[in-house]
Amino acid sequence: MLIRRLAETLVAKEKASGLTRKAFAKHLGLPVSSYRVIVGGDAKVTLERVALLAAALRVSEFEMLGAVPDQSAPGDLASLTSVRSAADLR
């Protein structure tokens, strides 16, 4: 679910960067082995880690998780179109 979206986002950002996997992982502040586990969808990623990855890529945590706030209600966290409950984080 969200870990898959996170992995997809990371892979897309990696490809767009033109960096090697090792260089991209280093840019994120991760050992390449940890990066591989995350993009493989086998990691338990904390929200803190998502925030750190987002900061390294200069994007929002929402973008990292493939969740886009509904623009009709800006700033309203309940309006997320992809994340509706804590159950989505599992």
C-alpha positions, -999 to 999 in steps of 0.1 A, spaced: 0 0 0 18 31 11 52 14 12 46 4 -24 38 40 -33 69 52 -14 90 27 -33 75 38 -66 82 74 -58 118 67 -49 125 47 -80 109 74 -102 130 101 -84 161 80 -87 156 75 -125 149 112 -130 180 122 -111 204 103 -135 224 92 -105 235 56 -98 216 37 -72 245 40 -48 249 78 -54 211 83 -50 211 63 -18 240 84 -5 221 116 -14 192 103 8 215 95 36 210 58 34 233 28 29 225 13 -5 215 -19 12 188 0 32 177 18 1 173 -15 -17 151 -29 11 129 2 10 124 1 -28 119 -36 -26 89 -29 -4 102 -51 24 110 -23 49 90 -9 78 94 28 72 85 53 100 69 86 93 101 102 105 120 84 78 95 95 52 100 131 64 138 127 61 135 112 26 111 140 16 135 167 29 164 151 11 145 153 -21 128 186 -14 93 173 -18 64 169 7 58 138 27 25 136 9 43 134 -25 66 107 -11 36 86 -3 17 93 -35 -10 112 -16 -22 145 -29 -44 168 -8 -77 176 -23 -72 211 -37 -108 221 -28 -99 220 8 -63 232 11 -46 225 44 -72 200 54 -54 167 63 -87 149 62 -90 157 25 -61 134 14 -73 114 -15 -49 84 -10 -45 82 28 -77 78 47 -68 61 79 -39 47 99 -48 13 84 -35 26 51 -1 29 66 2 -9 72 
